Amino acid sequence: MINEAMYARGAESSKIREIFTYACERKAQIGADKVFDFSLGNPSIPAPEAVRSSIERSLAECAPEELHGYTPAPGLPAARKAVAASLNRRFGTSYSMGDIFMTVGAAASVSCALHALTSPGDEVIVVSPYFPEYKVWIESCGCTCVEAPAKLYTFRLSVGSIMEAITPRTAAIIVNSPNNPTGSVYSREVLQRLANCLNEVNRSREQPVFLISDEPYRELTYGAEVPWVPDIYKNTVVCYSYSKSLSLPGERVGWVLVPPACFENARAMAAIAGSARALGFVCAPALFQRVVADCVDEPCNVGAYNRNRLLLVNELGEMGYSVVEPEGAFYLWVRALESDAEAFCERAKRFELLPVPSDSFGVPGWVRVGYCVSYDTIVNSLPAWRALMDSYR
Amino acid sequence: MINEAMYARGAESSKIREIFTYACERKAQIGADKVFDFSLGNPSIPAPEAVRSSIERSLAECAPEELHGYTPAPGLPAARKAVAASLNRRFGTSYSMGDIFMTVGAAASVSCALHALTSPGDEVIVVSPYFPEYKVWIESCGCTCVEAPAKLYTFRLSVGSIMEAITPRTAAIIVNSPNNPTGSVYSREVLQRLANCLNEVNRSREQPVFLISDEPYRELTYGAEVPWVPDIYKNTVVCYSYSKSLSLPGERVGWVLVPPACFENARAMAAIAGSARALGFVCAPALFQRVVADCVDEPCNVGAYNRNRLLLVNELGEMGYSVVEPEGAFYLWVRALESDAEAFCERAKRFELLPVPSDSFGVPGWVRVGYCVSYDTIVNSLPAWRALMDSYR
């Protein structure tokens, strides 16, 4: 019998992907330069040259049967050691390769972490607005997705709203900073307050509430500090991906870190390995694990995104749009010009502007503008944004 | 709370992986040439030169942000078209790219197919001995794994035992030919008898029983015909991977085919897309989707495996071992010299021979010898096999 829940997941598809598909079709109709596709988080910055060099070196130096062979399920030791060493250099930690499990990208990281740290019937808290796939993965674990709204208008983390959402069934909280979709970066101070509250809550629980810190945008910031969350709250499992920092979203490679100080870390790590096995992940792609080992400290070219960011924030602001100035990631969160964001996006389509309405992120009335596009796309889109604003006057 | 089921999956690990890990350690102790590791299905034949050329061409011709970018969830059109065209050429079918969903390897193919075609509480039949991960994936769907024994000693498909295992709760049957672990290839005649029986069973059901045909070894045969299963039974979903035919097991790329004639094919395909999404597979690795598009018809160098096969079958047979002559794949199924295969494997270890005991494949008293190793490994292992036999006299 065809599974109804899976059918629904496939048939509904994601709103983001739906708009992306429309953008591709529309570009074919009227020309790629006439359509302003702000839907997907597909980096416009090329992968660094070091990625190509790493692939070429592997092809030259490594026998193909070794290069493309199965890796151990937790990943190539060289990749895991390189990741641990890089974290240790940057955050003064003392992780070892045993604390790192290489994954098939951030989606796999979060999916495996959720399967490992929850049981059916549990609740997992997300901060709304949130990346829509969190809800899909949480529900796939048989858990309930509980939304804790961020602060209105600033979209910073609200410790109060998280505390209100906690119940005895709360297994984990997903935090995502730099944030998709708002670009907000959680400060050390607010994370410390969250940790204090969670430590207080944990006193009356047998098992602590886990923080799942989903950090694919860690390197994409414009000056703000991105604190190392396990230093602030010890029961933090970190999920990472090279999709954004190395511009490798299609290659599917990332990791999960279970820090040694985390509650029952060895059991948690075994459960992550078990989740990967149970879901059908055998190992992270082998060639790109070597790329990670070689390129783990490659700097991310945030300059290009910053140029896009400043242009959009300034120009849209001058036109009269309400925007949340992003401190990280490559999304601009813009107030829709009517209460129904879907209707606003339909009208924006008439001007060939394709942002994503906020409803699937769990809040009404806003849109996400992915500025991981070329600078020219942004420059060329400005008259359309102006015309869209004028159409509401 | 750490999930007990996932913890158990991770802590038990797979027997195959456990022996492989022991082999690595032992090789480090006494030298790689002294240890005869027959545990893993990691091809010893290098990927064809065309794979390297394809990667080099992609690196040279394709902008990195396009090359490594997200692909559509069902895969790059070029890859899906190439797969459909290859199947059409080989099997006289008329599939289109819409019938193909690119996956993160065969494990993802089977896992997604199972999630799509079953609901919790259903039963899925496997033919024992069977690839142990089937049970893990079936149970991850909340289903029961029901074993239908193959015919004793020949290990061919027993239609009778499958029919006995069918109940109103049977959602699907996994068939795997060429077979891991026995090397047996299911004939057209036996598959036709199975199809006739299933068609009969389906008359009294609202929904048909699905066949999930897991075919990573399709190209690895030594003369036997591997019939195209959807031609024989229309409700067949085919799972494939390039791990064996292109020697790319670590790169994780394969596909699921839902043929147009399959029951509710559009809904089934949507459910597969939904399963991939729900489990955390975003897309198959992008660079290797291009490799598939380029290399889909590369011939598999079965000659080398055949040489290994003939040597092992002849020599072990002459020593007095009972073996099942494999018609495909790269495993030899050998009767243990005592009823307890685990004990037999422990004794084999003393001679540095590392086959896999049959218990985790669902039958007692046999071992799997993976001959996807170098010819020299087999030649050098022969005295050890002889000494092992002598130790039982």
HADDOCK unambig.tbl for C-alpha pairs under 7 A between the chains (distance, minus, plus):
assign (segid A and resid 1 and name CA) (segid B and resid 117 and name CA) 5.44 0.50 0.50
assign (segid A and resid 1 and name CA) (segid B and resid 118 and name CA) 5.58 0.50 0.50
assign (segid A and resid 1 and name CA) (segid B and resid 171 and name CA) 6.02 0.50 0.50
assign (segid A and resid 1 and name CA) (segid B and resid 207 and name CA) 6.12 0.50 0.50
assign (segid A and resid 2 and name CA) (segid B and resid 116 and name CA) 5.84 0.50 0.50
assign (segid A and resid 2 and name CA) (segid B and resid 117 and name CA) 4.45 0.50 0.50
assign (segid A and resid 2 and name CA) (segid B and resid 118 and name CA) 6.09 0.50 0.50
assign (segid A and resid 2 and name CA) (segid B and resid 268 and name CA) 6.12 0.50 0.50
assign (segid A and resid 3 and name CA) (segid B and resid 116 and name CA) 5.26 0.50 0.50
assign (segid A and resid 3 and name CA) (segid B and resid 117 and name CA) 5.66 0.50 0.50
assign (segid A and resid 3 and name CA) (segid B and resid 118 and name CA) 5.67 0.50 0.50
assign (segid A and resid 3 and name CA) (segid B and resid 119 and name CA) 5.56 0.50 0.50
assign (segid A and resid 3 and name CA) (segid B and resid 271 and name CA) 6.64 0.50 0.50
assign (segid A and resid 6 and name CA) (segid B and resid 116 and name CA) 5.94 0.50 0.50
assign (segid A and resid 6 and name CA) (segid B and resid 271 and name CA) 4.70 0.50 0.50
assign (segid A and resid 6 and name CA) (segid B and resid 274 and name CA) 4.64 0.50 0.50
assign (segid A and resid 6 and name CA) (segid B and resid 275 and name CA) 5.31 0.50 0.50
assign (segid A and resid 7 and name CA) (segid B and resid 267 and name CA) 6.43 0.50 0.50
assign (segid A and resid 7 and name CA) (segid B and resid 270 and name CA) 5.37 0.50 0.50
assign (segid A and resid 7 and name CA) (segid B and resid 271 and name CA) 3.78 0.50 0.50
assign (segid A and resid 7 and name CA) (segid B and resid 274 and name CA) 5.77 0.50 0.50
assign (segid A and resid 8 and name CA) (segid B and resid 274 and name CA) 6.89 0.50 0.50
assign (segid A and resid 9 and name CA) (segid B and resid 274 and name CA) 4.31 0.50 0.50
assign (segid A and resid 10 and name CA) (segid B and resid 270 and name CA) 4.63 0.50 0.50
assign (segid A and resid 10 and name CA) (segid B and resid 271 and name CA) 5.45 0.50 0.50
assign (segid A and resid 10 and name CA) (segid B and resid 273 and name CA) 4.87 0.50 0.50
assign (segid A and resid 10 and name CA) (segid B and resid 274 and name CA) 3.52 0.50 0.50
assign (segid A and resid 11 and name CA) (segid B and resid 270 and name CA) 5.60 0.50 0.50
assign (segid A and resid 42 and name CA) (segid B and resid 69 and name CA) 6.23 0.50 0.50
assign (segid A and resid 42 and name CA) (segid B and resid 70 and name CA) 6.51 0.50 0.50
assign (segid A and resid 43 and name CA) (segid B and resid 65 and name CA) 6.85 0.50 0.50
assign (segid A and resid 44 and name CA) (segid B and resid 65 and name CA) 6.06 0.50 0.50
assign (segid A and resid 45 and name CA) (segid B and resid 65 and name CA) 6.40 0.50 0.50
assign (segid A and resid 46 and name CA) (segid B and resid 64 and name CA) 5.20 0.50 0.50
assign (segid A and resid 46 and name CA) (segid B and resid 65 and name CA) 4.49 0.50 0.50
assign (segid A and resid 47 and name CA) (segid B and resid 64 and name CA) 5.81 0.50 0.50
assign (segid A and resid 47 and name CA) (segid B and resid 65 and name CA) 6.36 0.50 0.50
assign (segid A and resid 64 and name CA) (segid B and resid 46 and name CA) 5.21 0.50 0.50
assign (segid A and resid 64 and name CA) (segid B and resid 47 and name CA) 5.80 0.50 0.50
assign (segid A and resid 65 and name CA) (segid B and resid 43 and name CA) 6.82 0.50 0.50
assign (segid A and resid 65 and name CA) (segid B and resid 44 and name CA) 6.05 0.50 0.50
assign (segid A and resid 65 and name CA) (segid B and resid 45 and name CA) 6.40 0.50 0.50
assign (segid A and resid 65 and name CA) (segid B and resid 46 and name CA) 4.50 0.50 0.50
assign (segid A and resid 65 and name CA) (segid B and resid 47 and name CA) 6.35 0.50 0.50
assign (segid A and resid 65 and name CA) (segid B and resid 247 and name CA) 6.77 0.50 0.50
assign (segid A and resid 68 and name CA) (segid B and resid 248 and name CA) 5.04 0.50 0.50
assign (segid A and resid 68 and name CA) (segid B and resid 249 and name CA) 6.36 0.50 0.50
assign (segid A and resid 68 and name CA) (segid B and resid 250 and name CA) 5.04 0.50 0.50
assign (segid A and resid 68 and name CA) (segid B and resid 251 and name CA) 5.96 0.50 0.50
assign (segid A and resid 69 and name CA) (segid B and resid 42 and name CA) 6.24 0.50 0.50
assign (segid A and resid 69 and name CA) (segid B and resid 248 and name CA) 6.10 0.50 0.50
assign (segid A and resid 69 and name CA) (segid B and resid 249 and name CA) 5.26 0.50 0.50
assign (segid A and resid 69 and name CA) (segid B and resid 250 and name CA) 4.53 0.50 0.50
assign (segid A and resid 70 and name CA) (segid B and resid 42 and name CA) 6.53 0.50 0.50
assign (segid A and resid 70 and name CA) (segid B and resid 249 and name CA) 5.32 0.50 0.50
assign (segid A and resid 70 and name CA) (segid B and resid 250 and name CA) 3.94 0.50 0.50
assign (segid A and resid 71 and name CA) (segid B and resid 250 and name CA) 6.08 0.50 0.50
assign (segid A and resid 107 and name CA) (segid B and resid 280 and name CA) 4.87 0.50 0.50
assign (segid A and resid 107 and name CA) (segid B and resid 281 and name CA) 6.80 0.50 0.50
assign (segid A and resid 107 and name CA) (segid B and resid 282 and name CA) 6.95 0.50 0.50
assign (segid A and resid 108 and name CA) (segid B and resid 280 and name CA) 4.80 0.50 0.50
assign (segid A and resid 108 and name CA) (segid B and resid 281 and name CA) 6.52 0.50 0.50
assign (segid A and resid 111 and name CA) (segid B and resid 279 and name CA) 6.55 0.50 0.50
assign (segid A and resid 111 and name CA) (segid B and resid 280 and name CA) 5.63 0.50 0.50
assign (segid A and resid 116 and name CA) (segid B and resid 2 and name CA) 5.83 0.50 0.50
assign (segid A and resid 116 and name CA) (segid B and resid 3 and name CA) 5.25 0.50 0.50
assign (segid A and resid 116 and name CA) (segid B and resid 6 and name CA) 5.95 0.50 0.50
assign (segid A and resid 117 and name CA) (segid B and resid 1 and name CA) 5.45 0.50 0.50
assign (segid A and resid 117 and name CA) (segid B and resid 2 and name CA) 4.46 0.50 0.50
assign (segid A and resid 117 and name CA) (segid B and resid 3 and name CA) 5.67 0.50 0.50
assign (segid A and resid 118 and name CA) (segid B and resid 1 and name CA) 5.57 0.50 0.50
assign (segid A and resid 118 and name CA) (segid B and resid 2 and name CA) 6.09 0.50 0.50
assign (segid A and resid 118 and name CA) (segid B and resid 3 and name CA) 5.67 0.50 0.50
assign (segid A and resid 119 and name CA) (segid B and resid 3 and name CA) 5.55 0.50 0.50
assign (segid A and resid 136 and name CA) (segid B and resid 278 and name CA) 5.86 0.50 0.50
assign (segid A and resid 137 and name CA) (segid B and resid 278 and name CA) 5.61 0.50 0.50
assign (segid A and resid 137 and name CA) (segid B and resid 279 and name CA) 6.80 0.50 0.50
assign (segid A and resid 140 and name CA) (segid B and resid 278 and name CA) 6.00 0.50 0.50
assign (segid A and resid 171 and name CA) (segid B and resid 1 and name CA) 6.00 0.50 0.50
assign (segid A and resid 207 and name CA) (segid B and resid 1 and name CA) 6.12 0.50 0.50
assign (segid A and resid 247 and name CA) (segid B and resid 65 and name CA) 6.78 0.50 0.50
assign (segid A and resid 248 and name CA) (segid B and resid 68 and name CA) 5.04 0.50 0.50
assign (segid A and resid 248 and name CA) (segid B and resid 69 and name CA) 6.10 0.50 0.50
assign (segid A and resid 249 and name CA) (segid B and resid 68 and name CA) 6.37 0.50 0.50
assign (segid A and resid 249 and name CA) (segid B and resid 69 and name CA) 5.27 0.50 0.50
assign (segid A and resid 249 and name CA) (segid B and resid 70 and name CA) 5.32 0.50 0.50
assign (segid A and resid 250 and name CA) (segid B and resid 68 and name CA) 5.05 0.50 0.50
assign (segid A and resid 250 and name CA) (segid B and resid 69 and name CA) 4.55 0.50 0.50
assign (segid A and resid 250 and name CA) (segid B and resid 70 and name CA) 3.95 0.50 0.50
assign (segid A and resid 250 and name CA) (segid B and resid 71 and name CA) 6.07 0.50 0.50
assign (segid A and resid 250 and name CA) (segid B and resid 283 and name CA) 6.83 0.50 0.50
assign (segid A and resid 250 and name CA) (segid B and resid 285 and name CA) 5.72 0.50 0.50
assign (segid A and resid 250 and name CA) (segid B and resid 286 and name CA) 4.91 0.50 0.50
assign (segid A and resid 251 and name CA) (segid B and resid 68 and name CA) 5.99 0.50 0.50
assign (segid A and resid 251 and name CA) (segid B and resid 285 and name CA) 4.45 0.50 0.50
assign (segid A and resid 251 and name CA) (segid B and resid 286 and name CA) 5.34 0.50 0.50
assign (segid A and resid 251 and name CA) (segid B and resid 287 and name CA) 6.82 0.50 0.50
assign (segid A and resid 252 and name CA) (segid B and resid 285 and name CA) 5.95 0.50 0.50
assign (segid A and resid 267 and name CA) (segid B and resid 7 and name CA) 6.45 0.50 0.50
assign (segid A and resid 268 and name CA) (segid B and resid 2 and name CA) 6.12 0.50 0.50
assign (segid A and resid 270 and name CA) (segid B and resid 7 and name CA) 5.37 0.50 0.50
assign (segid A and resid 270 and name CA) (segid B and resid 10 and name CA) 4.65 0.50 0.50
assign (segid A and resid 270 and name CA) (segid B and resid 11 and name CA) 5.60 0.50 0.50
assign (segid A and resid 271 and name CA) (segid B and resid 3 and name CA) 6.64 0.50 0.50
assign (segid A and resid 271 and name CA) (segid B and resid 6 and name CA) 4.71 0.50 0.50
assign (segid A and resid 271 and name CA) (segid B and resid 7 and name CA) 3.77 0.50 0.50
assign (segid A and resid 271 and name CA) (segid B and resid 10 and name CA) 5.46 0.50 0.50
assign (segid A and resid 273 and name CA) (segid B and resid 10 and name CA) 4.89 0.50 0.50
assign (segid A and resid 274 and name CA) (segid B and resid 6 and name CA) 4.65 0.50 0.50
assign (segid A and resid 274 and name CA) (segid B and resid 7 and name CA) 5.76 0.50 0.50
assign (segid A and resid 274 and name CA) (segid B and resid 8 and name CA) 6.89 0.50 0.50
assign (segid A and resid 274 and name CA) (segid B and resid 9 and name CA) 4.32 0.50 0.50
assign (segid A and resid 274 and name CA) (segid B and resid 10 and name CA) 3.51 0.50 0.50
assign (segid A and resid 275 and name CA) (segid B and resid 6 and name CA) 5.31 0.50 0.50
assign (segid A and resid 278 and name CA) (segid B and resid 136 and name CA) 5.85 0.50 0.50
assign (segid A and resid 278 and name CA) (segid B and resid 137 and name CA) 5.60 0.50 0.50
assign (segid A and resid 278 and name CA) (segid B and resid 140 and name CA) 5.98 0.50 0.50
assign (segid A and resid 279 and name CA) (segid B and resid 111 and name CA) 6.56 0.50 0.50
assign (segid A and resid 279 and name CA) (segid B and resid 137 and name CA) 6.79 0.50 0.50
assign (segid A and resid 279 and name CA) (segid B and resid 279 and name CA) 6.37 0.50 0.50
assign (segid A and resid 280 and name CA) (segid B and resid 107 and name CA) 4.88 0.50 0.50
assign (segid A and resid 280 and name CA) (segid B and resid 108 and name CA) 4.80 0.50 0.50
assign (segid A and resid 280 and name CA) (segid B and resid 111 and name CA) 5.62 0.50 0.50
assign (segid A and resid 281 and name CA) (segid B and resid 107 and name CA) 6.80 0.50 0.50
assign (segid A and resid 281 and name CA) (segid B and resid 108 and name CA) 6.52 0.50 0.50
assign (segid A and resid 282 and name CA) (segid B and resid 107 and name CA) 6.96 0.50 0.50
assign (segid A and resid 283 and name CA) (segid B and resid 250 and name CA) 6.84 0.50 0.50
assign (segid A and resid 285 and name CA) (segid B and resid 250 and name CA) 5.73 0.50 0.50
assign (segid A and resid 285 and name CA) (segid B and resid 251 and name CA) 4.47 0.50 0.50
assign (segid A and resid 285 and name CA) (segid B and resid 252 and name CA) 5.96 0.50 0.50
assign (segid A and resid 286 and name CA) (segid B and resid 250 and name CA) 4.91 0.50 0.50
assign (segid A and resid 286 and name CA) (segid B and resid 251 and name CA) 5.33 0.50 0.50
assign (segid A and resid 287 and name CA) (segid B and resid 251 and name CA) 6.80 0.50 0.50
